[in-house]
Amino acid sequence: MKTNLKLVAFSSIFLIGLTLSSCQFDNKAATPKDGVAANNTEILSGGIKLIPITTPKGVFNVWTKRVGDNPKIKVLLLHGGPGATHEYFECFESFLPKEGIEYYYYDQLGSAYSDNPNDSSLWTIDQFVEEVETVRKALHLDSSNFYLLGHSWGGILATEYALKYQQNLKGLIISNMMPSIPDYVKYANDVLGPKMPKEVLAKIRALEAKGEYTNPEYLNMVQENYYPEHILRLPPATWPDPVKRAFAKMNYPLYLKMQGPSEFGVVGNAVLKNWDRKADLAKIKVPTLSIGGEFDTMDPKAMEALSKAVQHGQYLYCSKGSHMSMYDDQQTYFNGLIKFLKDVDTKK
């Protein structure tokens, strides 16, 4: 699951002056010239589309952006968190466009550019699954072209979507996510925790026992000892800008509701605490790629087992990768992802 760096979120305001005399509009009507259809908002907005989502608490908009144009391969990206943003996927721009692969950035409800209802009753797995289905319909994705890639929490969401709506999918990618939260918690506590210096782990355990998850000492120890080993294998100060921006904008109340405050699993009454789909993986029929990193917060063996449990699975092992293998083992990650997409497209 995505951890929270507690970075201070900030926003920038851009003031754009529009000089009407410099734009080519008819005097009688605001109809653009040069052959641009007035109702083609995606062209006018650079691929951005706001999609209305109906919820029990009203209608809200979620933000999407299309990159590329390929009628046969369209990848919808589900970010982690819960409550992170699409921004850490920006490294995909260095790999997918030159391969002719179309993909979509998407901020889930409550994240970044999408509306934030600030209503914790909406933070449920079922609500997010229905949101993805609404987004799919609005983007005109179907089984002839629709690939769903979920990373971390997005992998849980992708799994749940596939179990309910796999008839709409052409392919599924579960990136850096195990199929069981209890197993993830056990791996974090029994395997990864003991790899930390004993004195550091003892202090972390003591602070967690007191519930002091936001204590600066706790956060600093985790950031210095856990993040650069298992989240992204670089010193946090040198993490790529898209990652910093995504974590700076983390919706912490949403993260807290679904994931909980601990950096070593899911505790308390968090929504995801008991999530486990190991027994249901055999129901997934669509071609599925599971991606895992050797140094991941998730057990790489469990992610390999996932690929064997589905009906048509493959495993992509990133030997240098952590939870964000798309950054610290890029060549393995993207070569494997691109090959999977093209192989499924050509039915290899």
Contacts in CASP RR format, 6 or more apart in sequence:
PFRMAT RR
TARGET T0000
AUTHOR 0000-0000-0000
METHOD contacts of the structure
MODEL  1
MKTNLKLVAFSSIFLIGLTLSSCQFDNKAATPKDGVAANNTEILSGGIKL
IPITTPKGVFNVWTKRVGDNPKIKVLLLHGGPGATHEYFECFESFLPKEG
IEYYYYDQLGSAYSDNPNDSSLWTIDQFVEEVETVRKALHLDSSNFYLLG
HSWGGILATEYALKYQQNLKGLIISNMMPSIPDYVKYANDVLGPKMPKEV
LAKIRALEAKGEYTNPEYLNMVQENYYPEHILRLPPATWPDPVKRAFAKM
NYPLYLKMQGPSEFGVVGNAVLKNWDRKADLAKIKVPTLSIGGEFDTMDP
KAMEALSKAVQHGQYLYCSKGSHMSMYDDQQTYFNGLIKFLKDVDTKK
1 80 0 8 1.000
1 81 0 8 1.000
1 152 0 8 1.000
1 153 0 8 1.000
1 184 0 8 1.000
1 259 0 8 1.000
1 265 0 8 1.000
1 266 0 8 1.000
1 272 0 8 1.000
1 297 0 8 1.000
2 80 0 8 1.000
2 81 0 8 1.000
2 82 0 8 1.000
2 83 0 8 1.000
2 84 0 8 1.000
2 152 0 8 1.000
2 153 0 8 1.000
2 247 0 8 1.000
2 250 0 8 1.000
2 255 0 8 1.000
2 259 0 8 1.000
2 323 0 8 1.000
3 222 0 8 1.000
3 226 0 8 1.000
3 227 0 8 1.000
3 231 0 8 1.000
3 263 0 8 1.000
3 297 0 8 1.000
4 247 0 8 1.000
4 250 0 8 1.000
4 252 0 8 1.000
4 255 0 8 1.000
5 223 0 8 1.000
5 227 0 8 1.000
5 236 0 8 1.000
5 247 0 8 1.000
5 248 0 8 1.000
5 250 0 8 1.000
6 214 0 8 1.000
6 219 0 8 1.000
7 244 0 8 1.000
7 247 0 8 1.000
7 248 0 8 1.000
7 250 0 8 1.000
8 248 0 8 1.000
9 248 0 8 1.000
9 249 0 8 1.000
9 250 0 8 1.000
10 248 0 8 1.000
24 32 0 8 1.000
24 33 0 8 1.000
24 34 0 8 1.000
25 31 0 8 1.000
25 32 0 8 1.000
25 33 0 8 1.000
26 33 0 8 1.000
30 38 0 8 1.000
31 38 0 8 1.000
32 38 0 8 1.000
32 44 0 8 1.000
36 43 0 8 1.000
36 44 0 8 1.000
37 43 0 8 1.000
41 49 0 8 1.000
42 48 0 8 1.000
42 49 0 8 1.000
42 66 0 8 1.000
46 65 0 8 1.000
46 66 0 8 1.000
47 65 0 8 1.000
47 66 0 8 1.000
47 67 0 8 1.000
48 63 0 8 1.000
48 64 0 8 1.000
48 65 0 8 1.000
48 66 0 8 1.000
49 64 0 8 1.000
49 65 0 8 1.000
49 66 0 8 1.000
49 138 0 8 1.000
49 139 0 8 1.000
50 61 0 8 1.000
50 62 0 8 1.000
50 63 0 8 1.000
50 64 0 8 1.000
51 61 0 8 1.000
51 62 0 8 1.000
51 64 0 8 1.000
51 134 0 8 1.000
51 135 0 8 1.000
51 138 0 8 1.000
51 139 0 8 1.000
52 59 0 8 1.000
52 60 0 8 1.000
52 61 0 8 1.000
52 134 0 8 1.000
53 59 0 8 1.000
53 60 0 8 1.000
53 61 0 8 1.000
53 62 0 8 1.000
53 109 0 8 1.000
53 131 0 8 1.000
53 134 0 8 1.000
53 135 0 8 1.000
54 134 0 8 1.000
55 109 0 8 1.000
55 117 0 8 1.000
55 122 0 8 1.000
55 127 0 8 1.000
56 121 0 8 1.000
56 122 0 8 1.000
57 117 0 8 1.000
57 119 0 8 1.000
57 121 0 8 1.000
57 122 0 8 1.000
58 117 0 8 1.000
60 109 0 8 1.000
60 114 0 8 1.000
60 115 0 8 1.000
60 117 0 8 1.000
61 114 0 8 1.000
61 115 0 8 1.000
62 106 0 8 1.000
62 107 0 8 1.000
62 108 0 8 1.000
62 109 0 8 1.000
62 114 0 8 1.000
62 115 0 8 1.000
62 131 0 8 1.000
62 135 0 8 1.000
63 86 0 8 1.000
63 105 0 8 1.000
63 106 0 8 1.000
63 107 0 8 1.000
63 112 0 8 1.000
63 113 0 8 1.000
63 114 0 8 1.000
64 104 0 8 1.000
64 105 0 8 1.000
64 106 0 8 1.000
64 107 0 8 1.000
64 135 0 8 1.000
64 138 0 8 1.000
64 139 0 8 1.000
65 86 0 8 1.000
65 104 0 8 1.000
65 105 0 8 1.000
65 106 0 8 1.000
66 102 0 8 1.000
66 103 0 8 1.000
66 104 0 8 1.000
66 139 0 8 1.000
67 92 0 8 1.000
67 93 0 8 1.000
67 96 0 8 1.000
67 97 0 8 1.000
67 102 0 8 1.000
67 103 0 8 1.000
67 104 0 8 1.000
67 105 0 8 1.000
68 97 0 8 1.000
68 100 0 8 1.000
68 101 0 8 1.000
68 102 0 8 1.000
68 103 0 8 1.000
69 102 0 8 1.000
70 100 0 8 1.000
70 101 0 8 1.000
70 102 0 8 1.000
70 145 0 8 1.000
71 145 0 8 1.000
72 144 0 8 1.000
72 145 0 8 1.000
72 345 0 8 1.000
73 100 0 8 1.000
73 101 0 8 1.000
73 102 0 8 1.000
73 145 0 8 1.000
73 147 0 8 1.000
73 341 0 8 1.000
73 342 0 8 1.000
73 345 0 8 1.000
74 102 0 8 1.000
74 103 0 8 1.000
74 104 0 8 1.000
74 139 0 8 1.000
74 141 0 8 1.000
74 145 0 8 1.000
74 146 0 8 1.000
74 147 0 8 1.000
75 96 0 8 1.000
75 101 0 8 1.000
75 102 0 8 1.000
75 103 0 8 1.000
75 104 0 8 1.000
75 147 0 8 1.000
75 148 0 8 1.000
75 149 0 8 1.000
75 173 0 8 1.000
75 341 0 8 1.000
76 103 0 8 1.000
76 104 0 8 1.000
76 106 0 8 1.000
76 132 0 8 1.000
76 135 0 8 1.000
76 136 0 8 1.000
76 139 0 8 1.000
76 141 0 8 1.000
76 146 0 8 1.000
76 147 0 8 1.000
76 148 0 8 1.000
76 149 0 8 1.000
77 86 0 8 1.000
77 89 0 8 1.000
77 92 0 8 1.000
77 103 0 8 1.000
77 104 0 8 1.000
77 105 0 8 1.000
77 106 0 8 1.000
77 149 0 8 1.000
77 150 0 8 1.000
77 151 0 8 1.000
78 106 0 8 1.000
78 108 0 8 1.000
78 132 0 8 1.000
78 148 0 8 1.000
78 149 0 8 1.000
78 150 0 8 1.000
78 151 0 8 1.000
78 154 0 8 1.000
78 155 0 8 1.000
78 157 0 8 1.000
78 158 0 8 1.000
79 85 0 8 1.000
79 86 0 8 1.000
79 88 0 8 1.000
79 89 0 8 1.000
79 106 0 8 1.000
79 107 0 8 1.000
79 108 0 8 1.000
79 111 0 8 1.000
79 150 0 8 1.000
79 151 0 8 1.000
79 152 0 8 1.000
79 153 0 8 1.000
79 154 0 8 1.000
79 246 0 8 1.000
80 150 0 8 1.000
80 151 0 8 1.000
80 152 0 8 1.000
80 153 0 8 1.000
80 154 0 8 1.000
80 155 0 8 1.000
81 152 0 8 1.000
81 153 0 8 1.000
81 154 0 8 1.000
81 250 0 8 1.000
81 255 0 8 1.000
81 259 0 8 1.000
82 108 0 8 1.000
82 123 0 8 1.000
82 128 0 8 1.000
82 153 0 8 1.000
82 251 0 8 1.000
82 254 0 8 1.000
82 255 0 8 1.000
82 258 0 8 1.000
82 259 0 8 1.000
83 108 0 8 1.000
83 110 0 8 1.000
83 111 0 8 1.000
83 153 0 8 1.000
83 250 0 8 1.000
83 251 0 8 1.000
83 254 0 8 1.000
83 255 0 8 1.000
84 111 0 8 1.000
84 153 0 8 1.000
84 246 0 8 1.000
84 247 0 8 1.000
84 249 0 8 1.000
84 250 0 8 1.000
85 107 0 8 1.000
85 111 0 8 1.000
85 112 0 8 1.000
85 113 0 8 1.000
85 245 0 8 1.000
85 246 0 8 1.000
85 249 0 8 1.000
85 250 0 8 1.000
86 105 0 8 1.000
86 106 0 8 1.000
86 107 0 8 1.000
86 111 0 8 1.000
86 112 0 8 1.000
86 246 0 8 1.000
87 112 0 8 1.000
87 242 0 8 1.000
87 243 0 8 1.000
87 245 0 8 1.000
87 246 0 8 1.000
87 249 0 8 1.000
88 242 0 8 1.000
88 243 0 8 1.000
88 245 0 8 1.000
88 246 0 8 1.000
88 247 0 8 1.000
88 324 0 8 1.000
89 105 0 8 1.000
89 151 0 8 1.000
89 242 0 8 1.000
89 326 0 8 1.000
90 242 0 8 1.000
91 240 0 8 1.000
91 242 0 8 1.000
91 326 0 8 1.000
91 327 0 8 1.000
91 330 0 8 1.000
92 103 0 8 1.000
92 326 0 8 1.000
92 334 0 8 1.000
94 330 0 8 1.000
95 330 0 8 1.000
95 334 0 8 1.000
95 338 0 8 1.000
96 103 0 8 1.000
96 334 0 8 1.000
96 338 0 8 1.000
99 338 0 8 1.000
99 342 0 8 1.000
101 338 0 8 1.000
101 341 0 8 1.000
104 139 0 8 1.000
106 135 0 8 1.000
107 113 0 8 1.000
107 114 0 8 1.000
108 114 0 8 1.000
108 128 0 8 1.000
108 131 0 8 1.000
108 157 0 8 1.000
109 115 0 8 1.000
109 116 0 8 1.000
109 117 0 8 1.000
109 122 0 8 1.000
109 127 0 8 1.000
109 128 0 8 1.000
109 131 0 8 1.000
110 116 0 8 1.000
110 117 0 8 1.000
110 251 0 8 1.000
110 254 0 8 1.000
111 249 0 8 1.000
111 251 0 8 1.000
111 254 0 8 1.000
112 246 0 8 1.000
112 249 0 8 1.000
116 251 0 8 1.000
118 253 0 8 1.000
120 253 0 8 1.000
120 254 0 8 1.000
120 257 0 8 1.000
123 254 0 8 1.000
123 257 0 8 1.000
123 258 0 8 1.000
123 271 0 8 1.000
124 271 0 8 1.000
125 156 0 8 1.000
125 157 0 8 1.000
125 160 0 8 1.000
125 271 0 8 1.000
125 272 0 8 1.000
125 275 0 8 1.000
128 157 0 8 1.000
128 160 0 8 1.000
129 157 0 8 1.000
129 160 0 8 1.000
129 161 0 8 1.000
129 164 0 8 1.000
129 165 0 8 1.000
132 148 0 8 1.000
132 157 0 8 1.000
132 161 0 8 1.000
133 161 0 8 1.000
133 165 0 8 1.000
133 168 0 8 1.000
136 142 0 8 1.000
136 146 0 8 1.000
136 165 0 8 1.000
136 168 0 8 1.000
141 168 0 8 1.000
142 168 0 8 1.000
143 167 0 8 1.000
143 168 0 8 1.000
143 169 0 8 1.000
143 170 0 8 1.000
144 170 0 8 1.000
145 170 0 8 1.000
146 168 0 8 1.000
146 169 0 8 1.000
146 170 0 8 1.000
146 171 0 8 1.000
147 169 0 8 1.000
147 170 0 8 1.000
147 171 0 8 1.000
147 172 0 8 1.000
147 173 0 8 1.000
147 341 0 8 1.000
147 344 0 8 1.000
148 158 0 8 1.000
148 161 0 8 1.000
148 162 0 8 1.000
148 169 0 8 1.000
148 171 0 8 1.000
148 172 0 8 1.000
148 173 0 8 1.000
149 158 0 8 1.000
149 173 0 8 1.000
149 175 0 8 1.000
149 337 0 8 1.000
150 157 0 8 1.000
150 158 0 8 1.000
150 173 0 8 1.000
150 174 0 8 1.000
150 175 0 8 1.000
150 177 0 8 1.000
151 175 0 8 1.000
151 176 0 8 1.000
151 177 0 8 1.000
151 326 0 8 1.000
152 175 0 8 1.000
152 176 0 8 1.000
152 177 0 8 1.000
152 323 0 8 1.000
153 177 0 8 1.000
153 258 0 8 1.000
153 259 0 8 1.000
153 272 0 8 1.000
154 177 0 8 1.000
155 174 0 8 1.000
155 175 0 8 1.000
155 176 0 8 1.000
155 177 0 8 1.000
156 177 0 8 1.000
156 272 0 8 1.000
156 275 0 8 1.000
158 172 0 8 1.000
158 173 0 8 1.000
158 174 0 8 1.000
159 174 0 8 1.000
159 177 0 8 1.000
159 179 0 8 1.000
159 277 0 8 1.000
159 281 0 8 1.000
159 284 0 8 1.000
160 277 0 8 1.000
162 169 0 8 1.000
162 172 0 8 1.000
162 284 0 8 1.000
162 286 0 8 1.000
162 288 0 8 1.000
163 277 0 8 1.000
163 280 0 8 1.000
163 283 0 8 1.000
163 284 0 8 1.000
166 172 0 8 1.000
166 284 0 8 1.000
166 285 0 8 1.000
166 286 0 8 1.000
169 286 0 8 1.000
170 286 0 8 1.000
170 287 0 8 1.000
170 344 0 8 1.000
170 345 0 8 1.000
171 286 0 8 1.000
171 287 0 8 1.000
171 288 0 8 1.000
171 344 0 8 1.000
172 284 0 8 1.000
172 286 0 8 1.000
172 287 0 8 1.000
172 288 0 8 1.000
172 289 0 8 1.000
173 288 0 8 1.000
173 289 0 8 1.000
173 291 0 8 1.000
173 337 0 8 1.000
173 340 0 8 1.000
174 288 0 8 1.000
174 289 0 8 1.000
174 290 0 8 1.000
174 291 0 8 1.000
174 303 0 8 1.000
174 306 0 8 1.000
175 291 0 8 1.000
175 292 0 8 1.000
175 325 0 8 1.000
175 326 0 8 1.000
176 291 0 8 1.000
176 292 0 8 1.000
176 293 0 8 1.000
176 296 0 8 1.000
176 297 0 8 1.000
176 298 0 8 1.000
176 303 0 8 1.000
176 323 0 8 1.000
176 324 0 8 1.000
176 325 0 8 1.000
177 298 0 8 1.000
177 303 0 8 1.000
178 184 0 8 1.000
178 187 0 8 1.000
178 298 0 8 1.000
178 299 0 8 1.000
178 302 0 8 1.000
178 303 0 8 1.000
178 306 0 8 1.000
179 276 0 8 1.000
179 277 0 8 1.000
179 278 0 8 1.000
179 281 0 8 1.000
179 302 0 8 1.000
179 306 0 8 1.000
179 309 0 8 1.000
180 275 0 8 1.000
180 276 0 8 1.000
180 277 0 8 1.000
180 278 0 8 1.000
180 302 0 8 1.000
181 265 0 8 1.000
181 266 0 8 1.000
181 272 0 8 1.000
181 273 0 8 1.000
181 274 0 8 1.000
181 275 0 8 1.000
181 276 0 8 1.000
182 274 0 8 1.000
182 276 0 8 1.000
183 276 0 8 1.000
183 278 0 8 1.000
183 299 0 8 1.000
183 302 0 8 1.000
184 265 0 8 1.000
184 266 0 8 1.000
184 297 0 8 1.000
184 298 0 8 1.000
184 299 0 8 1.000
184 302 0 8 1.000
185 264 0 8 1.000
185 265 0 8 1.000
185 266 0 8 1.000
187 298 0 8 1.000
187 299 0 8 1.000
187 302 0 8 1.000
188 264 0 8 1.000
188 265 0 8 1.000
188 297 0 8 1.000
189 264 0 8 1.000
189 265 0 8 1.000
191 299 0 8 1.000
192 226 0 8 1.000
192 230 0 8 1.000
192 264 0 8 1.000
192 297 0 8 1.000
193 201 0 8 1.000
193 226 0 8 1.000
193 264 0 8 1.000
194 201 0 8 1.000
195 229 0 8 1.000
196 204 0 8 1.000
196 225 0 8 1.000
196 226 0 8 1.000
197 225 0 8 1.000
200 221 0 8 1.000
200 225 0 8 1.000
203 217 0 8 1.000
203 221 0 8 1.000
204 218 0 8 1.000
204 221 0 8 1.000
204 222 0 8 1.000
204 263 0 8 1.000
204 264 0 8 1.000
207 213 0 8 1.000
207 215 0 8 1.000
207 217 0 8 1.000
207 218 0 8 1.000
208 218 0 8 1.000
208 262 0 8 1.000
208 264 0 8 1.000
211 261 0 8 1.000
212 218 0 8 1.000
213 261 0 8 1.000
213 262 0 8 1.000
213 263 0 8 1.000
214 261 0 8 1.000
222 263 0 8 1.000
223 236 0 8 1.000
224 236 0 8 1.000
226 263 0 8 1.000
227 236 0 8 1.000
228 234 0 8 1.000
228 235 0 8 1.000
228 236 0 8 1.000
229 295 0 8 1.000
229 322 0 8 1.000
230 295 0 8 1.000
230 296 0 8 1.000
230 297 0 8 1.000
230 322 0 8 1.000
230 323 0 8 1.000
231 297 0 8 1.000
231 322 0 8 1.000
231 323 0 8 1.000
231 324 0 8 1.000
232 239 0 8 1.000
232 243 0 8 1.000
232 322 0 8 1.000
232 323 0 8 1.000
232 324 0 8 1.000
232 327 0 8 1.000
232 328 0 8 1.000
233 295 0 8 1.000
233 320 0 8 1.000
233 321 0 8 1.000
233 322 0 8 1.000
233 328 0 8 1.000
234 327 0 8 1.000
234 328 0 8 1.000
240 327 0 8 1.000
243 324 0 8 1.000
243 327 0 8 1.000
256 270 0 8 1.000
257 270 0 8 1.000
257 271 0 8 1.000
258 270 0 8 1.000
258 271 0 8 1.000
258 272 0 8 1.000
259 265 0 8 1.000
259 266 0 8 1.000
259 270 0 8 1.000
259 272 0 8 1.000
260 266 0 8 1.000
260 267 0 8 1.000
260 268 0 8 1.000
260 270 0 8 1.000
261 267 0 8 1.000
266 272 0 8 1.000
266 273 0 8 1.000
267 273 0 8 1.000
278 309 0 8 1.000
281 306 0 8 1.000
281 309 0 8 1.000
281 310 0 8 1.000
282 309 0 8 1.000
282 310 0 8 1.000
282 311 0 8 1.000
284 310 0 8 1.000
284 311 0 8 1.000
285 310 0 8 1.000
285 311 0 8 1.000
285 312 0 8 1.000
286 312 0 8 1.000
287 312 0 8 1.000
287 313 0 8 1.000
287 314 0 8 1.000
287 340 0 8 1.000
287 344 0 8 1.000
288 307 0 8 1.000
288 310 0 8 1.000
288 312 0 8 1.000
288 313 0 8 1.000
288 314 0 8 1.000
289 307 0 8 1.000
289 313 0 8 1.000
289 314 0 8 1.000
289 315 0 8 1.000
289 316 0 8 1.000
289 336 0 8 1.000
289 337 0 8 1.000
289 340 0 8 1.000
290 303 0 8 1.000
290 304 0 8 1.000
290 306 0 8 1.000
290 307 0 8 1.000
290 313 0 8 1.000
290 314 0 8 1.000
290 315 0 8 1.000
290 316 0 8 1.000
291 303 0 8 1.000
291 315 0 8 1.000
291 316 0 8 1.000
291 318 0 8 1.000
291 325 0 8 1.000
291 333 0 8 1.000
291 337 0 8 1.000
292 298 0 8 1.000
292 300 0 8 1.000
292 303 0 8 1.000
292 304 0 8 1.000
292 315 0 8 1.000
292 316 0 8 1.000
292 317 0 8 1.000
292 318 0 8 1.000
292 321 0 8 1.000
292 325 0 8 1.000
293 300 0 8 1.000
293 303 0 8 1.000
293 317 0 8 1.000
293 318 0 8 1.000
293 319 0 8 1.000
293 321 0 8 1.000
293 322 0 8 1.000
293 323 0 8 1.000
293 325 0 8 1.000
293 329 0 8 1.000
294 300 0 8 1.000
294 317 0 8 1.000
294 318 0 8 1.000
294 319 0 8 1.000
294 320 0 8 1.000
294 321 0 8 1.000
295 320 0 8 1.000
295 321 0 8 1.000
295 322 0 8 1.000
296 303 0 8 1.000
296 321 0 8 1.000
296 322 0 8 1.000
296 323 0 8 1.000
296 325 0 8 1.000
297 322 0 8 1.000
297 323 0 8 1.000
298 323 0 8 1.000
300 317 0 8 1.000
303 315 0 8 1.000
304 315 0 8 1.000
304 317 0 8 1.000
306 315 0 8 1.000
307 313 0 8 1.000
307 314 0 8 1.000
307 315 0 8 1.000
308 315 0 8 1.000
314 340 0 8 1.000
316 332 0 8 1.000
316 333 0 8 1.000
316 336 0 8 1.000
316 337 0 8 1.000
316 340 0 8 1.000
317 332 0 8 1.000
318 325 0 8 1.000
318 329 0 8 1.000
318 332 0 8 1.000
318 333 0 8 1.000
319 329 0 8 1.000
319 332 0 8 1.000
320 328 0 8 1.000
320 329 0 8 1.000
320 332 0 8 1.000
321 328 0 8 1.000
321 329 0 8 1.000
321 332 0 8 1.000
321 333 0 8 1.000
322 328 0 8 1.000
325 332 0 8 1.000
325 333 0 8 1.000
326 333 0 8 1.000
326 334 0 8 1.000
END
